[in-house]
Structures are given as C-alpha cells and as structure tokens.
Amino acid sequence: MRVGAKSITIRDVAHEAMVGVGTVSRVLNSGAHVSRATTERVEAAIRRLGFRPNAQARRLLRPHSEIVCFLLSNRDFPHTFHARILQGVENYARSIRQHVIFAAVHYDAGTSPERIPLPPILQERGMVDGLILAGTVYANFLHRIQQMEIPFVAFGNNVMKYEGQRNFDQVSYDAFPGEREATLYTIGQGHRLIAFGGDVSYPWMRVRNEAYLAAMRERNLNPIAFTAPKPALSNLEYGDWLASRALARKPRPTAMIAGNDEVAFGFWRSLRRRGLRIPEDMSLVGFDDREEATLMDPPLTTVRVRKEEVGQACMKMLLERLHHPSMAYSERLLATELVVRETVKGLSRSSATGSAEKERRLPARRKTTANVELPAEG
C-alpha cells in the first residue's frame, strides 16, 4: 500500500528512485556531482510520491536561507517598470531554486538612517540572504542597509543624491547612447526645432537631457529644454504641462523628446484633447518602452530598456556577492536601443529649413551655461 503523502520521507524517494538518501539530498539542494539522468529519475520519483521537502529543516542544514528580498523604495506597487525588473529577478531565481519575496519601504530623504522604518522581513536577522534595492533609493537608506551588513545590489539608475564613491554593487542601464540615438534619428527625419521635456531634478532624467543636448550640439542645433522641476505632478500630469508649454512657444517645436513613456503618454493625451494629432501636428519620442507604448495610437517611438535583463543581472550579481563576499564592488551597465514605430514624422527639407529660419529671426532668449532655453515657470 502506498504511503500517505503526509508521511512520505526522503528515504521513500530514495527507494523509489533506486538511489541513496545522500543523492536525493544533493538533488534537492541543487548540488553538484549528480548526473542529469539521475537528477531526472529523482525528480520523477518526487512527483510520483508527492514528496514535499521540509523547507525549514533544509535551511537548518545550510548556511543560507535561499531567500532574496526585492525591496521597492518609495514607489507604489505594481509599478510597471519595476514589476518587469522583479519579473526578471524571479525568472532567474526560479531557474536556480532560489526564493524571492517582495517588500516595500517608504521614507523621506532627510530621515536619519536609524529612524527609517524597516519591513518586518528585515527586522529579524538571517531571514534573507540579500537584497535587491529598486524604486527611488536615497543615500540615507543605503547607509542604513550598509550598517546592517546585509549584502545587496542596487538598481543604479534610481539612486538619488549619493555623493562620493559608490561602495556597493549596482546594475544600471546606459541611457545616454539610447537617448542620443533617438535625438539624432529625429534630426535625421528633418526636424530642427526639437524639444526635450522632463524633470531633471531626477538623475535618470538629467542623463537623458544631457544626451539630447549632446546630439543637438553635434548637429549645431539650438536645444529647447522644458526641464523645470514639478514634484507635485505625476508623470502624466507633467506631460500635460509639457504640452501647454510646447504649444505656447513661438515657433512651436516640431518634435518632442519626452523624458519617459509616461510623460509621452500625458503629452499625447493633452494634444488629442486639443484636437491635435501625433505625428501630423507634432512628432513624439518616449523612453523605457513600456507595454503602454504599443497601445498608443499611433504606437510610440521610444528607447527600450530591457527591464527583465536588469532584474536577471541584479540577481546574478547578488549571488556573486554571496559566494564571494570580499570581491571588489562593481557596476554592470546594460545597453539601451531605439525602437522606431510611428510617432516621428519625416519632414521635407523645405519645411525644416523654414522652421529653422523662423527660429533664427526670433529675439535672443536667456540661456543657461548649457545653452538651453529656460521656459517660463508655470
């Protein structure tokens, strides 16, 4: 008579698979020195018998908990961008039989590290092997985690106001080449009056603006940057504000490089409400390549960030840190790429030249040291 599922032990699995108990244990713990055929035979026996290993007992026998925490800082969940990073973490973790749990933390940038409230999972030492820090991460929280001596990897693009050398592991995407390529592509489509819109008080927006400025300088074009901080506005609301500023400018830009896809969507929505069309009345480029980019009408030309790859790289780097605690800190930089869809209109040489000539006839505007037009506050 078959043993009941609740009473099945590792010895029953070993007998069913015709191997030793030690072999079953190595298969369960992803150990080496077990052939693929033997592993498949043991796993088949586990499925037939319905064996469920005691996770707590396994952890007592191992130096690590096999649990990693994906910790989202100062963001609501689900946030589509970070949800994709989490998916990448989970996919890789599952392939190596690691467990991932999600937690969130909210705090102010000025809070002293010791007073930042920690999620319950971090309040008991040893519950997790390490952390992957995502969201908007401030220096005070990084200092708090470093004081706790928990291994971690940070999503580097979203680390805010961290001065000095970054003595921690990080994975980032390289925004500069992608945004530069997007701007050069727009110029190549005949546009000369190209604006950038994004709140540069955020470091990720600042890098994208710098790439836009570099591309405009390469082609000897005057930049038009709407970069005023609007902390009380969501990205969608910022896009709406951006549309009002761009449409009020004389002459009007023929193309807008939006700081991210959410800003682009707010801009697109605002123009539609005014009876204007993209790209017929103004071209538009985003950044991130979120799922929503393909749902716009027409689909959005944007810069792709491979979010799942960011998550996988974070998980791999954390495992390297766990296995080699004394190795030097490192940063992995992942490429971005332009995805051309349907929101950039090709302009004829005559129309582009006419817009540029009209721009040159305007009175001189106040410039910053980066030769960027400052929009009026509003």
N, C-alpha and C positions, 0 to 999 in steps of 0.2 A: 504493500500500500504506500502511495506517495506521501511524503512528509508534508504537513500543512505549511503554507507559505510563511507563517509567522515563526515557525521553528527551524526554518532552513538555515544551516550554518555554512561556513566556508569549507568545512570538511565534506559536506554533501556535494558542494560544487566540485571539489577536487575529485571525489569518487565518480561523479557524473562525467567529468572531462577526462578522467584517467590520467591525472597529473598529481603532483604533490601539493600540499597546502601552501608551501612557500611560493610555488609557481603562480597559484591563484592570487596570492597577496601581491606579487610583483605586477601582475596584470592590473589589479585594482588600483595600484599606486603608480601606474604608468612607468614602471621600472624598465631598465634595460635588460639585455640578455634573455629575452623571451622571443622566440621566433614568431613570425606573422601567423603561421599555421596554428601554432599552439595558442596564441592570443585569440584567434578566431574561434577555436574549439572551446576555450574557457568562456568567452563571451556568449557563445551559443548555449552552453550549459547554464549560465546565469539567467538567460532569457527563458529557457525551458522550465527551470525550477522557480522562477520568480524571486530570485535572491536579491535582497536589498541590504547592502553593507551598512554597518553602523558607522555613520559619519563621525560621531563624537569619539568612538573608540579609535577610529583611524587617526584622528587628529592627535590623540594622546600619544600615539606611537611615532608621530612625525614632528619635526622641528617647526613646521609651518602650518598655518590654518588652511591654506589653499583658498583663501578668500581675499579678494581685492575689492576695494570700495571706490566707486566712481562718485566723486564728490562735486556737486554742482554749486557754484558760489554765486550768490546774488542774482540768480535768474529763476524765472518761473519754468516749471516743467509740466507738459512737454514743450520744449523749445526746439523747433525742427532742426536747427543746425547742430545743437548739442545732442539731440536724440540720435542723429546719424553717427556722431562720434561714439556715443555709447554703444550703438549697434556694432560698430567696428571692434570695440573692446570686447563685447560679448561674443562675437563670432570667433575671434582668435582664442579667447579664454576657453570656450567650449571645445575647441579642437585639441586643447592640451589638458582638459579636465580640471580647469580652474573655475572658481565660482566668483561671480561679480554681483555685488549688491549696490543699490543706489541710495544716496543720501544727499540732503541739501542743507546749506547753511546760509544765513543772511546776517549781514553786519555792515557797519559803516567804516569807511576808510580811516576815520580818525579814532576808532575804538582801540584801546590798548590791547595788545595781543592776549594778555591773560584774561581779559573780560569778554572775549568773543565766545558766544555760546556754541558748544560743540554738539554734533548729533550724538545720540546715545551710543551708537556703534563705536565711536572713538573714545568714549569715556572709560571703557574697560580695556586695559592694556592687553594686547595679544589677540584681540578678536579678529583683526585683519592683518595681513602681511604687509600691505602697502596701499597707497592712494594714487588715484589719477585725478588731478585737480583741473576742473573746467569751469566755464562760466566767466564772470568778471572777478578776477582774483587780485586782491590788493596786497601790498607788502606786509601789512600787519598780520594777515592770516598766514602768509608764508613763514613769517618769523615764528608764529605760534606752532605750526606744524614742525618746523625745524627744532624747536625747543623740546618737542615730544619725541624726537628721534624716530619718527616713522618714515620709512622710505617712501618717496613719492616722485611722480613725474607730472610736470605742469604743461598744460596747453599754452605754449609760449606767447601766441599772438594776443591773448587776452589778459596778460599780466600787466597790471596798471601801476604806474608811478613807482617802479622799483629801481632805486638808484644804486649804482655800484655794480660790482661783478655778480652775476647770477650763479651762485654756488648751489645749483640744483639741476637735475635733468629736465629737459624740455623737448617737446615736439612742436614744430611750427610749420605753417605753410608759407611759401615765399610769394607774398602778394605783389611785390614790386614788378617783376617781369610780366606777370599777367595783366596788371593794370596798364603798364606801359604799352604792351601789345594791343590792348583794347583801344587805347587812345590813338595809337598810330594807325590802327585799322580804320577808325572813324575818320581820321585825317585823309587816309587813302581813298575813302569814299567821297572825297571832295569837300568835306566840311572844314571850315576855317574858324567859325565862331562856336567853339566847343567849350562848355562849362563843366565844372566839377561841383558836385553837391554832397556834403557830408560833414558831420560834426567832428572836427579834428581834435577835440579835447580827448577823444578816444584814440589810443595808439594805433589800432588797426586802420582807422580812417585816415590818420595822419600819414601813414606809409602809402596808402593808395593815392592820396593827394600829391605826395612827393613824386610818385611815379607819373601821374598825369602831368605835373609841372615839367618833369624831365622830358617827356615826349613832346610837349608843346615847344620847349626850348630847342629841341633837336630840329624842329621844322620852322623855327623863327616865327612862331605864332604867339600872340598875346593871350595869356591864360585868363579865364573868367571863373573865379572860385567863390562859391557860396558856402562858407565854412563856419558860420557863426555857431557857437555852442547853444543848443536848445535843450537843456537837460530835462525840462518838464514835458517834452514831446516824445511820443513813441516814434519809431522809425516811419510808420505810415503817416503820422502827422507831420513829421519832418519833410516827407516827400510832398505833402500838400503845401507846406510853407515854401518849399523849394520851387514849386510850380508857380506860385504867386510872384516870387522874386524874379524868376527867369522871364516870365511873360511881361513883367513891368519894365524890363531892361530894354533900352533902345540903342542899337538894334538888338532884336531878340536873338539869342543863341539858336543855331540850327540843330544842335545836338547837346544832350546832357549825359555826362558820365556820373551815374548815381553811386554813392558810396557802398550800397549793398542792394540786394534784390528787394528787400522790404521798402527801402526808400524809393527804389524804382517803381514798385507797385503803387505806393502812395502818390508818386508823381503822375504815373499813367492814369490812375483813377481821377485825380484832380483835373487833368486835361480833358478826360472824357466828359466830366460834369460841365465843362466849359464849351463843349461841342467841338473840341479839337481832337485830331487823330494822330496816332503814332503808327508809322513814321512819317506820314504825309505832311504833318504840320511841324513836327519836331522829332528827331531821332533820339533813341534812348538805349543806354547800356547799363547793365547791373553788375553785381559782384556776388559770388557764392555759388550760383547755380542750384538754388533750392528747387524742390518739386514744383513750387508755385510758378517758377519761371516759364515752364512749358504750358501752364494753364492760362497765362495771359493771352490776349487776342490783339495783335499777333504775338507769338512766342518771343520771349525776351532774349536778346543777345547779351551774354554775360560772361564772367570769368569763373571757371569751375574750380572749386576747392573740393578735393576728394576726401570728404568727411570720414567715411569708413576707414580709409587708409590712415588718416590721422589717428583714429582710435586704435587700430591694429598696431601702429608704430608705438603708441603710448604703452600698450600692454607689453609689447616685446621689450621696450626699454626698461620698464619696471621689473620684469623678470630678470633681465641682465643685472640690474642693481641688486636684486635679492640674492642672486647667485654670486655676485662679485661686489660686495659692499664697499671695498676700498678703491674701486676703479675711479678714474677721473670723471668729473661731470661732463656731460656732453649735450649737444643740441642736434636734433635731426631736422633738416629743412626739406619739406616736400614741395614739389613743383605745382604750379597752377597753370591753367591753359584757357585760352579764349575759345568760347563756343559761339559760333556765328549762327544766328537764327534770322528773325525778320524785322527787327526794330530799328535798323540803321538804313536810312535811305541813301542811295547814291545820288550825288548832286552833279549837275553838269558843270563844266569849268566856268561857264559864263556866270551862272548863279552864284557859285562860290566866290568868284572874283568880285562880283558886285557887292556881296556881303562884306568882303574884306575891305573894299574901297570905302564903303559906307562907314565901317568901323574906324578907318584912319581919319575920316573927316570930323569925328567927334572930338569935343574938347578933351584935354588931358584929364585923366582921373587920378585920384590919390592912389598910390601904390604902396605895398609893403616891400620889405627888403627882398622878398622872393618874386617881386614884380607881379603880385596877384591883386586883382581888383577887389577892394573891400566893399561888400554890399552894405547898404544902409541897414541898421538894426530894425527889426520889425517883427 
